Amino acid sequence: MEFTEIQNRLIEANAINDVAESHAIATGMLAANTAADKLTWIKQVMGEIEESTLPPADVIKSLGDWFEEIKTQLQDSGLRFELCLPDDDEPLAKRIAALQEWCRGFIFGIAMSGVKDFGRLPEDTRDLLTDFSRIGAEEEFDIDDIEESEASYADISQYVRIGVLLINEELQPMEATSTIH
């Protein structure tokens, strides 16, 4: 699903989390535990809701489908996983804010999956989570030089994407597939 389509579904569902954060929470949960429960994630994205204000069934189904899509991307040996962030035609400040939300959401998702002691995680994973925490905590990025800022944003986004794949591999190693000759 595309960013705007997901955003519309989340708005329709009166979700408390935006697209980037919702994607990141699911990604963190799945990176730490491939058996993570999509209903737990949906409840987190939705926040506390009354039964009388439940979104339509098709909205909940599409959110569940999106969760499964994220899981499939993380397990893809072709490394096709992408962060769900605003398109490049959106203002840079909006994209940076979404990337920061994404980093915070990913760490939250790792914790939601049951990881209580980050100190027991592999060293590379700990280092990446520390970096993600710093990216998520930055008060402001210097965006005076647009060209340089665009390049920095692209580099940081790619660093986070590759970092997520490394964390996923360290916590949920892919099973080797047998090749028939």
Backbone as CSV, one residue per row, in Angstrom:
resi,resn,N_x,N_y,N_z,CA_x,CA_y,CA_z,C_x,C_y,C_z
1,MET,0.837,-1.181,0.000,0.000,0.000,0.000,0.881,1.242,0.000
2,GLU,0.400,2.277,-0.622,1.124,3.534,-0.697,0.881,4.384,0.542
3,PHE,1.812,5.302,0.813,1.759,6.161,1.994,0.408,6.866,2.120
4,THR,-0.045,7.510,1.046,-1.295,8.277,1.100,-2.494,7.379,1.344
5,GLU,-2.517,6.216,0.713,-3.617,5.267,0.907,-3.679,4.810,2.370
6,ILE,-2.523,4.515,2.928,-2.472,4.083,4.328,-2.882,5.226,5.246
7,GLN,-2.392,6.419,4.931,-2.746,7.593,5.723,-4.260,7.778,5.750
8,ASN,-4.897,7.633,4.606,-6.356,7.767,4.536,-7.053,6.701,5.372
9,ARG,-6.541,5.482,5.339,-7.127,4.398,6.135,-6.981,4.680,7.628
10,LEU,-5.831,5.189,8.023,-5.610,5.505,9.436,-6.509,6.655,9.890
11,ILE,-6.697,7.633,9.035,-7.605,8.745,9.356,-9.025,8.221,9.483
12,GLU,-9.414,7.380,8.534,-10.754,6.780,8.554,-10.974,5.967,9.834
13,ALA,-9.894,5.374,10.338,-9.984,4.543,11.538,-9.830,5.361,12.824
14,ASN,-9.616,6.670,12.692,-9.358,7.533,13.857,-8.164,7.035,14.666
15,ALA,-7.132,6.582,13.963,-5.936,6.050,14.612,-5.200,7.155,15.364
16,ILE,-4.531,6.764,16.441,-3.774,7.742,17.218,-2.350,7.899,16.694
17,ASN,-1.882,6.943,15.898,-0.548,7.005,15.322,-0.644,7.346,13.845
18,ASP,0.370,8.060,13.342,0.382,8.362,11.919,1.019,7.204,11.148
19,VAL,1.143,7.387,9.851,1.620,6.308,8.979,3.036,5.864,9.343
20,ALA,3.962,6.809,9.419,5.357,6.450,9.684,5.487,5.716,11.013
21,GLU,4.868,6.256,12.044,4.973,5.632,13.363,4.289,4.265,13.388
22,SER,3.135,4.147,12.752,2.424,2.863,12.698,3.270,1.806,11.995
23,HIS,3.874,2.195,10.874,4.735,1.287,10.122,5.931,0.869,10.972
24,ALA,6.508,1.839,11.658,7.690,1.562,12.469,7.381,0.645,13.642
25,ILE,6.246,0.860,14.284,5.873,-0.007,15.411,5.727,-1.449,14.928
26,ALA,5.027,-1.638,13.810,4.872,-2.988,13.253,6.228,-3.574,12.893
27,THR,7.080,-2.770,12.268,8.402,-3.247,11.867,9.226,-3.657,13.078
28,GLY,9.209,-2.840,14.124,9.948,-3.174,15.340,9.434,-4.444,15.987
29,MET,8.111,-4.561,16.065,7.521,-5.772,16.644,7.958,-7.005,15.870
30,LEU,7.893,-6.919,14.544,8.208,-8.069,13.698,9.706,-8.366,13.645
31,ALA,10.533,-7.333,13.733,11.984,-7.555,13.735,12.404,-8.317,14.989
32,ALA,11.724,-8.060,16.085,12.059,-8.737,17.339,11.346,-10.075,17.489
33,ASN,10.227,-10.233,16.782,9.422,-11.448,16.946,8.529,-11.625,15.719
34,THR,8.907,-12.533,14.823,8.114,-12.718,13.604,6.709,-13.218,13.895
35,ALA,6.493,-13.719,15.101,5.154,-14.184,15.479,4.354,-13.078,16.178
36,ALA,4.821,-11.836,16.067,4.118,-10.716,16.706,2.657,-10.707,16.260
37,ASP,1.802,-10.322,17.171,0.361,-10.375,16.949,-0.142,-9.097,16.284
38,LYS,-0.754,-9.254,15.107,-1.236,-8.069,14.399,-2.382,-7.395,15.130
39,LEU,-3.174,-8.134,15.893,-4.258,-7.500,16.647,-3.708,-6.609,17.755
40,THR,-2.607,-7.019,18.370,-1.947,-6.175,19.372,-1.486,-4.881,18.716
41,TRP,-0.915,-5.005,17.525,-0.461,-3.821,16.782,-1.637,-2.925,16.416
42,ILE,-2.707,-3.507,15.893,-3.881,-2.713,15.512,-4.427,-1.969,16.724
43,LYS,-4.488,-2.646,17.867,-4.964,-1.979,19.093,-4.056,-0.818,19.467
44,GLN,-2.759,-0.980,19.287,-1.816,0.102,19.589,-2.037,1.279,18.642
45,VAL,-2.181,0.988,17.370,-2.381,2.034,16.366,-3.697,2.774,16.604
46,MET,-4.704,2.031,17.003,-6.033,2.607,17.204,-6.157,3.333,18.540
47,GLY,-5.384,2.927,19.526,-5.554,3.491,20.860,-6.786,2.881,21.503
48,GLU,-7.160,3.424,22.622,-8.346,2.913,23.316,-9.592,3.412,22.597
49,ILE,-10.384,2.462,22.121,-11.616,2.835,21.428,-12.784,2.061,22.012
50,GLU,-13.901,2.687,21.959,-15.141,2.054,22.412,-15.648,1.149,21.294
51,GLU,-16.346,0.114,21.667,-16.899,-0.793,20.658,-17.829,-0.046,19.706
52,SER,-18.501,0.978,20.215,-19.438,1.738,19.380,-18.728,2.604,18.346
53,THR,-17.417,2.827,18.527,-16.680,3.665,17.578,-15.661,2.873,16.765
54,LEU,-15.827,1.563,16.714,-14.923,0.743,15.909,-14.991,1.175,14.449
55,PRO,-13.844,1.220,13.778,-13.865,1.548,12.353,-14.497,0.407,11.562
56,PRO,-14.874,0.680,10.324,-15.462,-0.375,9.491,-14.528,-1.583,9.365
57,ALA,-15.120,-2.742,9.190,-14.355,-3.993,9.099,-13.323,-3.947,7.979
58,ASP,-13.650,-3.298,6.855,-12.698,-3.252,5.744,-11.457,-2.433,6.102
59,VAL,-11.608,-1.443,6.979,-10.459,-0.650,7.419,-9.559,-1.512,8.302
60,ILE,-10.155,-2.227,9.232,-9.374,-3.111,10.105,-8.691,-4.195,9.275
61,LYS,-9.401,-4.735,8.297,-8.808,-5.749,7.426,-7.620,-5.173,6.655
62,SER,-7.761,-3.962,6.128,-6.658,-3.378,5.361,-5.447,-3.105,6.256
63,LEU,-5.680,-2.726,7.513,-4.563,-2.549,8.443,-3.882,-3.893,8.720
64,GLY,-4.677,-4.941,8.903,-4.118,-6.282,9.094,-3.334,-6.746,7.879
65,ASP,-3.853,-6.441,6.692,-3.142,-6.788,5.455,-1.812,-6.040,5.364
66,TRP,-1.832,-4.776,5.779,-0.608,-3.969,5.756,0.429,-4.569,6.701
67,PHE,0.015,-4.993,7.882,0.905,-5.645,8.846,1.557,-6.873,8.202
68,GLU,0.750,-7.685,7.528,1.276,-8.890,6.867,2.230,-8.520,5.731
69,GLU,1.938,-7.429,5.032,2.814,-6.952,3.960,4.178,-6.539,4.532
70,ILE,4.162,-5.855,5.667,5.408,-5.452,6.327,6.207,-6.697,6.713
71,LYS,5.526,-7.686,7.257,6.177,-8.943,7.650,6.831,-9.602,6.435
72,THR,6.120,-9.655,5.331,6.646,-10.253,4.104,7.876,-9.497,3.617
73,GLN,7.815,-8.165,3.647,8.959,-7.365,3.200,10.187,-7.612,4.068
74,LEU,9.998,-7.715,5.366,11.134,-7.953,6.264,11.771,-9.315,6.019
75,GLN,10.978,-10.277,5.611,11.481,-11.631,5.396,11.967,-11.857,3.969
76,ASP,11.849,-10.852,3.119,12.217,-10.971,1.716,13.732,-11.008,1.559
77,SER,14.244,-12.061,0.948,15.689,-12.191,0.772,16.236,-11.184,-0.237
78,GLY,15.358,-10.540,-1.014,15.776,-9.523,-1.971,15.960,-8.155,-1.341
79,LEU,15.774,-8.060,-0.023,15.967,-6.825,0.738,15.130,-5.668,0.190
80,ARG,13.891,-5.957,-0.167,13.009,-4.937,-0.747,12.275,-4.104,0.300
81,PHE,12.569,-4.330,1.557,11.928,-3.568,2.621,12.223,-2.074,2.455
82,GLU,11.199,-1.262,2.605,11.345,0.196,2.549,10.654,0.817,3.746
83,LEU,11.196,1.930,4.226,10.533,2.698,5.278,9.296,3.349,4.674
84,CYS,8.250,3.449,5.425,7.026,4.094,4.945,7.074,5.557,5.397
85,LEU,7.559,6.394,4.496,7.750,7.814,4.770,7.069,8.633,3.674
86,PRO,6.831,9.917,3.935,6.205,10.759,2.904,7.039,10.782,1.622
87,ASP,6.367,11.006,0.507,7.026,11.077,-0.796,8.012,12.240,-0.848
88,ASP,8.952,12.145,-1.780,9.980,13.174,-1.925,9.432,14.540,-2.320
89,ASP,8.199,14.603,-2.814,7.637,15.908,-3.181,7.057,16.649,-1.971
90,GLU,7.025,15.992,-0.819,6.580,16.653,0.419,7.716,17.539,0.938
91,PRO,7.381,18.571,1.712,8.436,19.435,2.264,9.433,18.628,3.101
92,LEU,10.688,19.030,3.025,11.750,18.317,3.731,11.480,18.247,5.232
93,ALA,11.001,19.324,5.812,10.732,19.332,7.258,9.720,18.250,7.634
94,LYS,8.714,18.042,6.793,7.704,17.005,7.052,8.326,15.615,6.960
95,ARG,9.204,15.425,5.981,9.848,14.122,5.811,10.799,13.821,6.965
96,ILE,11.513,14.852,7.423,12.419,14.668,8.560,11.627,14.303,9.811
97,ALA,10.533,15.021,10.050,9.694,14.725,11.230,9.168,13.294,11.166
98,ALA,8.773,12.855,9.973,8.268,11.483,9.816,9.374,10.464,10.078
99,LEU,10.585,10.745,9.610,11.710,9.839,9.858,12.002,9.756,11.356
100,GLN,11.927,10.884,12.042,12.143,10.877,13.490,11.057,10.054,14.186
101,GLU,9.810,10.242,13.780,8.710,9.443,14.341,8.932,7.967,14.050
102,TRP,9.404,7.675,12.848,9.650,6.291,12.461,10.666,5.667,13.418
103,CYS,11.759,6.365,13.667,12.805,5.825,14.552,12.272,5.580,15.959
104,ARG,11.514,6.528,16.488,10.933,6.350,17.828,9.948,5.177,17.835
105,GLY,9.129,5.082,16.798,8.154,3.998,16.709,8.807,2.630,16.617
106,PHE,9.912,2.538,15.885,10.616,1.266,15.741,11.111,0.775,17.099
107,ILE,11.724,1.664,17.857,12.220,1.292,19.185,11.056,0.868,20.078
108,PHE,9.956,1.598,20.005,8.765,1.247,20.775,8.254,-0.138,20.365
109,GLY,8.249,-0.426,19.066,7.803,-1.728,18.573,8.673,-2.866,19.072
110,ILE,9.983,-2.643,19.122,10.898,-3.657,19.668,10.504,-3.953,21.118
111,ALA,10.283,-2.899,21.884,9.901,-3.074,23.295,8.533,-3.739,23.413
112,MET,7.596,-3.357,22.542,6.255,-3.954,22.573,6.278,-5.452,22.326
113,SER,7.279,-5.901,21.579,7.354,-7.327,21.251,7.877,-8.156,22.413
114,GLY,8.263,-7.488,23.489,8.701,-8.228,24.666,10.159,-8.046,25.034
115,VAL,10.924,-7.304,24.233,12.328,-7.069,24.572,12.372,-6.057,25.715
116,LYS,12.818,-6.520,26.872,12.849,-5.661,28.062,14.249,-5.142,28.368
117,ASP,15.255,-5.921,28.014,16.629,-5.545,28.327,17.408,-5.382,27.029
118,PHE,17.486,-4.146,26.549,18.199,-3.885,25.301,19.688,-4.212,25.427
119,GLY,20.197,-4.232,26.650,21.600,-4.562,26.884,21.951,-5.991,26.523
120,ARG,20.961,-6.845,26.421,21.205,-8.254,26.080,21.117,-8.504,24.577
121,LEU,20.815,-7.472,23.821,20.736,-7.605,22.365,22.146,-7.648,21.780
122,PRO,22.297,-8.171,20.560,23.616,-8.164,19.922,24.165,-6.727,19.833
123,GLU,25.478,-6.611,19.877,26.127,-5.295,19.919,25.721,-4.398,18.747
124,ASP,25.729,-4.929,17.523,25.349,-4.102,16.368,23.918,-3.598,16.500
125,THR,23.037,-4.443,16.991,21.641,-4.040,17.192,21.559,-2.929,18.230
126,ARG,22.273,-3.086,19.328,22.280,-2.034,20.365,22.783,-0.715,19.794
127,ASP,23.874,-0.781,19.025,24.442,0.440,18.439,23.448,1.111,17.493
128,LEU,22.789,0.316,16.676,21.803,0.876,15.747,20.621,1.479,16.490
129,LEU,20.144,0.800,17.516,19.025,1.343,18.289,19.418,2.646,18.981
130,THR,20.670,2.740,19.413,21.161,4.000,19.985,21.150,5.094,18.924
131,ASP,21.618,4.761,17.723,21.589,5.735,16.622,20.157,6.146,16.292
132,PHE,19.252,5.176,16.233,17.848,5.485,15.931,17.265,6.400,17.003
133,SER,17.655,6.147,18.242,17.182,6.987,19.344,17.671,8.421,19.169
134,ARG,18.911,8.566,18.765,19.466,9.909,18.527,18.766,10.591,17.355
135,ILE,18.530,9.857,16.293,17.827,10.432,15.138,16.431,10.866,15.562
136,GLY,15.761,10.027,16.317,14.408,10.334,16.764,14.334,11.474,17.760
137,ALA,15.436,11.739,18.461,15.430,12.755,19.512,15.916,14.121,19.041
138,GLU,16.477,14.201,17.871,16.990,15.480,17.379,15.903,16.538,17.418
139,GLU,16.242,17.664,18.008,15.261,18.756,18.080,15.039,19.386,16.713
140,GLU,16.096,19.563,15.986,15.929,20.074,14.631,17.149,19.724,13.798
141,PHE,16.912,19.464,12.575,17.985,19.232,11.624,18.251,20.573,10.944
142,ASP,19.480,20.808,10.546,19.811,22.042,9.839,19.363,21.889,8.388
143,ILE,18.325,22.611,8.020,17.815,22.500,6.647,17.962,23.819,5.889
144,ASP,18.989,24.597,6.257,19.227,25.862,5.559,19.696,25.621,4.129
145,ASP,20.617,24.705,3.946,21.105,24.365,2.608,20.277,23.175,2.115
146,ILE,19.286,23.469,1.292,18.323,22.444,0.862,19.008,21.268,0.173
147,GLU,19.931,21.550,-0.751,20.580,20.462,-1.478,21.336,19.531,-0.532
148,GLU,22.105,20.127,0.363,22.863,19.333,1.331,21.919,18.601,2.286
149,SER,20.863,19.273,2.692,19.891,18.666,3.606,19.164,17.501,2.953
150,GLU,18.808,17.641,1.681,18.158,16.546,0.945,19.074,15.334,0.893
151,ALA,20.348,15.576,0.607,21.309,14.474,0.534,21.472,13.818,1.905
152,SER,21.546,14.631,2.951,21.671,14.082,4.309,20.448,13.261,4.686
153,TYR,19.264,13.774,4.358,18.022,13.049,4.645,18.035,11.695,3.931
154,ALA,18.420,11.695,2.659,18.462,10.441,1.895,19.454,9.464,2.522
155,ASP,20.622,9.966,2.922,21.633,9.106,3.546,21.137,8.529,4.870
156,ILE,20.530,9.379,5.696,20.045,8.919,7.002,18.912,7.916,6.827
157,SER,18.005,8.189,5.897,16.897,7.256,5.630,17.429,5.898,5.191
158,GLN,18.421,5.919,4.313,19.007,4.664,3.832,19.729,3.943,4.970
159,TYR,20.418,4.689,5.819,21.095,4.108,6.982,20.080,3.405,7.885
160,VAL,18.960,4.061,8.134,17.920,3.467,8.980,17.364,2.207,8.314
161,ARG,17.088,2.278,7.014,16.535,1.121,6.293,17.477,-0.083,6.389
162,ILE,18.743,0.137,6.092,19.725,-0.952,6.145,19.901,-1.427,7.590
163,GLY,19.872,-0.491,8.530,19.972,-0.850,9.944,18.839,-1.754,10.385
164,VAL,17.638,-1.453,9.925,16.475,-2.287,10.258,16.673,-3.698,9.717
165,LEU,17.165,-3.800,8.493,17.394,-5.125,7.911,18.450,-5.899,8.703
166,LEU,19.489,-5.200,9.163,20.516,-5.858,9.973,19.935,-6.310,11.312
167,ILE,19.174,-5.430,11.957,18.546,-5.796,13.234,17.634,-6.999,13.038
168,ASN,16.838,-6.959,11.991,15.932,-8.069,11.703,16.715,-9.364,11.507
169,GLU,17.815,-9.292,10.789,18.616,-10.491,10.536,19.272,-10.997,11.823
170,GLU,19.715,-10.086,12.675,20.336,-10.518,13.935,19.317,-11.130,14.890
171,LEU,18.113,-10.582,14.900,17.103,-11.069,15.841,16.238,-12.187,15.257
172,GLN,16.089,-12.210,13.941,15.249,-13.205,13.262,15.979,-13.702,12.006
173,PRO,17.037,-14.472,12.152,17.796,-14.903,10.974,16.907,-15.605,9.952
174,MET,17.119,-15.247,8.677,16.371,-15.908,7.602,16.876,-17.327,7.466
175,GLU,15.950,-18.222,7.200,16.346,-19.602,6.968,16.915,-19.701,5.568
176,ALA,18.017,-20.418,5.454,18.622,-20.607,4.144,17.684,-21.426,3.277
177,THR,17.540,-20.991,2.043,16.705,-21.747,1.115,17.602,-22.678,0.320
178,SER,17.123,-23.869,0.071,17.923,-24.815,-0.691,17.781,-24.516,-2.176
179,THR,18.874,-24.659,-2.877,18.894,-24.408,-4.310,18.972,-25.740,-5.032
180,ILE,18.121,-25.909,-6.010,18.129,-27.138,-6.805,18.816,-26.827,-8.126
181,HIS,19.814,-27.636,-8.476,20.553,-27.410,-9.725,20.131,-28.403,-10.756
